[in-house]
Amino acid sequence: MAQIEIRLPKMGESVTEATITNWLKNIGDKVELDEPLVEVATDKVDNELPSEAGGILIKRFFEKDQVAQVGDVIALISTDGDGVAAAAPEKEIQGATDAAKEIVATIETVKETVANEAIQLDKSGPSGKFYSPLVRSIAEKEGISMSELENLNGSGQAGRVTKKDILTYVENRVNGAAPQPAAQANTSSTPAAPAAQNAPSASPAGGNGFLANIKEPIVVPNPGDEIIEMDRMRKLIAEHMIMSKHVSPHVTSYVEADVTEIVQWRDKIKKDFQKREGENMTFTPILIEAIVKAIKDFPMINVSVSGTNIIKRKDINIGMATALPTGNLIVPVIKNADRLNLTGLTKAVNELANNARNNKLKPEDIQGGTFTVTNVGSFGNVMGTPIINQPQVAILALGAIRKIPAVIETPHGDFIGIRHKMFLSHSYDHRVVDGALGGQFVRRVADYLESFDPNREL
């Protein structure tokens, strides 16, 4: 019987695992080549994976809510239409690699000599760290307590404990060896694992971290209160925001910019631009253009921190925080924004925003950002204090554009007039960006906005 192994593909440089959220085909179903087979969720984005072969689905190695590593076999497809394969033995860990199976065999051998008490673990520990169903299952079988899990440094996103981490820990514990901190494996200066690189530590050079020692309050609901469990994306956002506030000492500088010329210019050209390009000209690409110019003037804003090293980024990749219909937030990235003209930026902004709202973003669409912009003005907010999107060191919030009375200076004297103004709120990492650099940068953005050419042609 000809069988094709369907493996979990690589879905971006920093993605090492994915959770199976839904199988689109059942055992025995016919599957066409490139037909969607399974839905998976990563720390970055949700995806449908197409089948790499046509035939009959005869085996699934992972079920819903289980976590698979990149490269794991997740299904078998029979190309000659033979019957469904026999179910795998219960003790077999589905989708395990040969190396993992050897580890499991070793664990099974020593199980008879180790008395483990039966325990049941929650999805999240006291620190708020999330543990996948597979990790909890292995921990429960091996008698690993929640306190042990909490002290285990994971190599996954945001320090998450992976299957490899827990199996390594079990093997070391059985052999009497001290557990190896898995997070130390991700000390490279590449952006492949930003959460691990920037994990909070007791010293600038690194350490075991202190988030595990922070206990959040236990809240008792009152009669009539509604309890809503966070969805997967909200949990990831919460973890990322907490991590960012603990990693980076945040400072925010504010500048008010007069954008009257921009408002009047956009009102003048937007109908013709829509007819010619089929795109809506919003304020966002105009503002991003000014930000890119300022980054070129102050390249030390476009950096990341790894331990005691500063990584100065060559590319200028602008992330734009986008609100989803679910109320969650995602940050698609405009790659090499400095190479795009205003028309190119407009098309990139519109395409990424539409794909985000329609859940069509690819993993690479939300990776590699070097600076983030968030438009709080779209919700009617005048200004905000945004949280840095790690591993970046700065984020700029764009406030609402408002008509206000202002003093207008002319060679013939000053007078009061109606102007369109907005606040820019620049939050930055005070470890590497001091007040002078952070303040000068946001002032330069405002200068570019205020010097906008009202006669500009596209």
C-alpha positions in Angstrom: 0.0 0.0 0.0 1.5 3.3 -1.1 1.4 5.8 1.8 2.4 9.5 1.9 3.4 11.1 5.2 1.9 14.5 5.7 4.3 16.5 7.9 3.8 19.8 9.7 5.6 22.3 7.4 7.8 25.2 8.4 5.6 28.2 8.8 8.0 31.0 9.5 11.5 31.3 10.9 10.4 31.6 14.6 7.5 29.1 14.5 8.6 25.7 15.9 5.2 24.1 16.8 1.5 24.4 16.1 -1.7 23.3 17.8 -4.2 21.2 15.8 -7.4 23.2 16.0 -9.6 21.3 13.6 -9.4 18.4 11.1 -11.2 19.1 7.9 -11.2 15.5 6.8 -12.1 12.3 8.7 -10.4 8.9 8.6 -11.5 7.2 5.3 -12.3 10.5 3.5 -11.0 11.1 0.0 -8.5 14.0 -0.1 -7.5 15.9 -3.3 -4.1 17.3 -3.9 -3.8 20.8 -2.3 -7.3 20.4 -0.7 -7.4 21.9 2.8 -6.7 19.0 5.2 -6.3 20.5 8.7 -6.5 23.8 10.5 -3.6 24.7 12.8 -2.8 27.6 15.1 0.7 28.9 15.9 1.8 31.7 18.2 1.6 33.9 15.2 -1.4 33.1 13.1 -4.1 30.5 12.2 -3.7 28.6 9.0 -5.3 25.9 6.8 -2.8 23.3 5.6 -3.4 21.8 2.2 -2.8 18.1 1.5 0.5 17.3 -0.2 -1.0 14.3 -1.9 -4.3 13.0 -3.2 -5.8 9.8 -1.9 -7.5 8.4 1.2 -6.8 9.7 4.7 -6.0 6.6 6.7 -4.4 7.8 9.9 -4.2 11.0 12.0 -1.3 11.2 14.5 -2.6 14.2 16.3 -6.1 15.1 17.4 -7.7 18.4 18.1 -5.9 20.6 20.7 -2.7 18.6 20.5 0.6 20.3 19.8 2.8 19.1 16.9 6.4 20.2 16.2 7.5 21.4 12.8 8.5 18.3 10.8 6.3 15.9 12.8 4.2 13.4 10.7 0.6 14.5 11.4 -1.3 12.2 8.9 -1.0 9.4 6.4 -2.5 9.4 3.0 -3.0 6.2 1.0 -2.6 6.9 -2.7 -4.0 3.6 -3.9 -7.3 3.8 -2.0 -6.6 1.0 0.4 -8.5 0.7 3.7 -8.0 2.6 6.9 -4.9 1.7 8.9 -5.2 0.1 12.3 -5.4 2.5 15.2 -2.1 3.2 16.9 -1.5 1.6 20.3 -2.7 3.8 23.2 0.8 4.1 24.7 2.3 5.4 21.4 2.8 9.1 21.4 1.3 10.2 18.2 3.5 11.9 15.6 6.7 11.2 17.6 9.9 11.2 15.8 12.2 8.1 16.1 14.3 9.9 18.6 11.3 10.8 20.7 10.1 7.2 20.6 13.4 6.0 22.0 13.0 8.5 24.9 9.5 7.3 25.5 10.7 3.7 25.5 13.3 4.6 28.1 10.7 6.3 30.2 8.4 3.3 30.0 11.2 1.0 31.2 12.0 3.0 34.3 8.3 3.6 35.1 8.1 0.3 37.0 10.8 1.5 39.5 9.4 5.0 40.0 6.3 5.6 42.1 4.4 8.5 40.7 1.3 9.9 42.3 -1.7 10.6 40.0 -2.1 14.3 39.5 -4.2 16.5 37.2 -2.8 19.8 35.9 -4.6 22.9 34.9 -4.0 24.6 31.5 -2.2 27.5 33.1 0.1 27.7 36.1 0.0 30.4 38.9 2.3 32.6 36.8 -0.2 32.5 33.9 2.1 30.4 31.7 0.1 28.1 29.3 0.8 24.4 29.1 -0.4 22.5 26.0 -2.6 19.3 26.4 0.4 17.1 25.3 2.8 18.6 27.8 0.2 18.3 30.6 -0.5 14.7 29.6 3.2 13.7 29.8 3.6 15.6 33.1 0.6 13.9 34.7 1.8 10.4 33.6 5.3 11.1 35.0 4.1 12.6 38.2 5.5 16.1 37.5 3.9 18.7 39.7 2.8 22.2 38.6 5.6 23.7 40.7 8.1 21.7 38.7 6.6 22.9 35.4 6.6 26.5 36.6 10.4 26.2 37.3 11.1 24.6 33.9 12.5 27.0 31.3 10.8 26.3 28.0 12.3 26.8 24.5 9.0 27.6 22.9 7.5 31.0 22.2 7.3 33.3 25.3 9.1 30.5 27.3 6.4 28.0 26.6 7.3 24.4 27.6 7.4 22.1 24.5 7.1 18.4 24.2 10.9 18.2 23.7 11.5 20.2 26.9 9.2 17.9 29.1 10.7 14.7 27.6 14.2 16.0 28.2 13.3 17.0 31.8 11.8 13.5 32.5 14.9 11.7 31.1 17.2 13.9 33.2 15.1 13.5 36.3 15.1 9.7 36.0 18.9 9.6 35.4 19.4 11.9 38.4 20.8 14.6 36.2 20.1 18.3 36.9 17.4 19.6 34.4 18.9 21.6 31.6 17.3 25.1 31.1 15.9 24.8 27.6 15.7 28.6 27.1 19.5 28.7 27.0 19.3 27.1 23.6 17.9 30.3 22.1 20.7 32.7 22.8 21.4 33.5 19.1 21.2 37.1 18.0 18.8 36.3 15.2 15.1 37.3 15.6 14.0 33.6 15.4 12.8 33.5 18.9 12.3 37.0 20.2 10.3 36.0 23.2 13.1 33.7 24.5 15.8 36.2 23.6 14.1 38.9 25.6 12.9 36.8 28.5 12.9 38.8 31.7 15.9 38.1 33.9 17.5 39.2 37.1 20.5 40.7 35.3 21.0 42.3 31.9 23.0 39.3 30.7 20.2 36.8 31.4 19.1 34.4 34.1 16.3 32.2 35.2 13.7 35.0 35.1 11.4 36.4 37.8 8.0 36.2 36.2 7.4 32.8 37.8 7.6 34.5 41.2 4.8 37.0 40.4 1.5 35.8 41.7 -1.6 37.3 40.2 -4.7 37.7 42.4 -7.4 35.1 42.5 -10.7 36.8 41.8 -13.9 35.4 43.2 -16.9 36.1 40.9 -20.0 37.7 42.5 -23.4 36.2 42.0 -24.6 37.0 38.5 -21.2 37.6 37.1 -20.4 36.1 33.7 -17.1 34.2 33.4 -15.5 34.3 29.9 -12.5 32.2 29.2 -9.8 33.9 27.2 -9.4 32.6 23.7 -6.0 31.4 22.5 -5.0 34.7 20.9 -6.0 36.8 23.9 -3.9 34.5 26.1 -0.9 35.1 23.8 -1.4 38.8 23.8 -1.6 38.9 27.6 1.6 36.9 27.9 3.4 39.1 25.4 2.3 42.4 27.0 3.3 41.2 30.5 6.6 40.1 29.2 7.3 43.4 27.4 6.5 45.5 30.5 8.9 43.4 32.6 11.7 43.3 30.0 11.7 47.0 28.9 11.5 50.1 31.1 9.0 52.1 29.2 9.2 55.8 28.7 6.7 57.8 26.6 7.3 61.2 24.9 4.5 63.3 23.3 4.4 65.7 20.4 1.5 67.6 18.8 1.7 67.9 15.0 -0.2 70.3 12.7 -1.4 68.1 9.8 -3.7 70.6 8.2 -1.8 70.5 4.8 -2.1 66.7 4.8 -5.8 66.7 5.5 -6.5 69.2 2.8 -4.2 67.4 0.3 -5.9 64.1 0.9 -9.4 65.6 0.5 -8.3 67.0 -2.8 -6.7 63.8 -4.3 -8.6 60.9 -2.7 -11.4 60.5 -5.4 -9.0 60.6 -8.3 -6.6 58.2 -6.5 -9.5 55.8 -5.9 -10.4 55.9 -9.6 -6.9 55.4 -10.8 -5.5 52.9 -8.3 -8.7 51.2 -7.0 -7.5 52.0 -3.4 -8.6 54.2 -0.6 -6.0 56.8 0.4 -6.1 56.8 4.2 -3.9 58.8 6.6 -2.0 55.7 7.7 0.4 55.4 4.8 1.1 59.1 4.9 2.1 58.9 8.5 4.1 55.7 8.0 6.1 57.5 5.2 7.1 60.2 7.7 8.0 57.6 10.3 10.3 55.8 7.8 12.0 59.1 7.0 12.6 59.7 10.7 14.0 56.2 11.2 16.5 56.9 8.5 17.6 60.0 10.4 17.7 58.1 13.7 18.7 54.5 12.9 19.3 53.6 16.6 15.5 53.6 17.0 15.5 50.6 14.6 17.2 48.2 16.9 16.7 45.2 19.2 18.3 44.1 22.4 19.8 40.6 23.0 21.3 40.3 26.5 24.0 43.1 26.5 24.1 43.3 22.7 22.3 45.9 20.5 21.3 44.5 17.1 21.0 47.4 14.6 18.5 46.4 12.0 19.4 46.8 8.3 15.8 46.6 7.1 13.0 49.0 8.0 10.0 46.8 8.5 7.0 48.6 9.9 4.4 46.7 11.9 0.9 48.2 12.1 -1.3 47.1 14.9 -4.7 46.0 13.5 -7.9 45.4 15.5 -9.7 42.2 14.6 -13.5 41.7 14.6 -13.0 39.4 17.6 -11.6 42.4 19.6 -8.1 40.9 19.5 -5.1 42.5 18.0 -2.6 41.4 15.4 0.4 43.2 13.9 1.0 42.6 10.2 4.3 43.9 8.9 5.2 46.1 5.8 8.6 44.7 4.8 11.2 47.1 3.5 8.9 50.1 3.9 11.7 52.5 3.0 11.7 51.1 -0.6 8.0 51.9 -1.2 6.6 55.2 -2.5 3.3 56.5 -1.1 1.2 54.5 -3.6 3.1 51.3 -2.7 2.6 52.0 1.0 -1.1 52.6 0.5 -1.6 49.3 -1.3 0.5 47.4 1.3 -1.4 49.0 4.2 -4.8 48.2 2.7 -3.9 44.6 1.7 -2.5 43.7 5.1 -5.4 45.3 7.0 -8.0 43.5 4.8 -6.2 40.2 5.1 -6.0 40.6 8.9 -9.7 41.3 9.3 -10.6 38.3 7.0 -8.1 35.9 8.7 -6.0 35.5 5.6 -2.6 36.6 6.9 0.3 34.2 6.3 2.9 33.5 9.0 5.5 35.6 7.2 3.1 38.6 7.1 3.5 39.1 10.9 7.2 38.4 11.2 10.3 40.5 11.1 8.9 43.9 12.3 11.5 46.4 13.5 9.2 49.3 14.5 5.5 49.3 15.3 2.7 51.9 14.7 -0.7 51.8 16.4 -3.5 54.1 15.4 -5.4 54.9 18.6 -7.1 57.8 16.8 -9.2 55.4 14.8 -11.2 54.8 18.1 -11.5 58.5 18.8 -8.6 58.6 21.3 -6.5 61.7 21.5 -3.3 59.9 22.7 -2.2 56.7 24.2 0.7 55.0 26.0 1.4 51.9 23.8 3.4 48.9 25.0 6.5 48.0 23.0 6.1 45.0 20.7 9.1 42.9 21.6 11.8 42.4 20.5 11.6 46.0 19.1 12.5 49.0 21.3 9.9 51.5 20.2 6.3 52.0 19.2 4.4 55.1 18.0 0.7 55.7 18.8 -1.2 58.0 16.4 -3.9 60.1 18.0 -7.1 61.3 16.5 -6.9 64.3 14.1 -9.0 67.1 15.5 -9.9 70.6 14.5 -8.8 73.0 17.2 -8.1 76.8 17.5 -4.4 77.5 17.2 -1.9 80.4 17.0 -0.7 80.8 13.4 2.6 82.7 13.0 3.1 84.8 9.8 5.6 87.5 8.8 2.8 90.0 9.2 1.8 88.9 12.7 0.1 86.1 14.6 -3.5 85.3 14.5 -5.9 82.5 15.7 -7.1 80.0 13.1 -8.7 76.5 12.8 -6.1 73.8 12.3 -6.1 70.0 12.1 -3.8 68.7 14.8 -2.9 65.3 16.3 -0.8 63.9 19.2 2.0 61.4 18.6 2.8 59.2 21.6 6.2 57.5 21.4 7.0 54.7 23.9 10.6 53.4 23.9 12.9 51.1 25.8 14.9 53.2 28.2 17.6 50.5 28.3 18.9 51.6 24.9 16.8 54.7 23.9 17.3 57.7 26.2 14.9 60.7 26.4 17.0 62.7 23.9 16.8 60.1 21.2 13.2 59.1 21.9 12.1 62.8 22.0 14.1 63.9 18.9 12.7 61.0 16.9 9.1 61.8 17.5 9.7 65.5 17.0 11.3 64.7 13.6 8.2 62.6 12.6 6.1 65.7 13.4 8.4 67.9 11.4 8.0 65.7 8.3 4.3 65.8 8.7 4.1 69.6 9.1 6.4 70.1 6.1 4.2 68.0 3.8 4.0 69.5 0.2 0.3 70.5 -0.5 1.1 70.5 -4.2 2.4 66.9 -4.2 1.5 64.7 -7.2 1.2 60.9 -7.2 
